[in-house]
């Protein structure tokens, strides 16, 4: 059984609090499923093949370069390098 919530307000008094509460009560798995359903629907509207969809992943490695300071200077915290 799904989650049902109702609220009656004047249009000028409506805010996003109700929407936020609704989605938070659903939980992460259902939020992800709803978002993925929107992606599949959007691709279908554009004539694409929903079977070819996948999440995009980017992997990067950040590494600090170690290089000696010229003139044997020490680094000061407030100095621009």
Buried (B, 14 or more C-beta within 10 A) or exposed (E): EEEEEEEEEEEEEEEEEEEEEEBEEBEEEEEEEEEEEEEEEEBEEEEEEEEEEEEEEEEEEEEEEEEEEEEEEEEEEEEEE
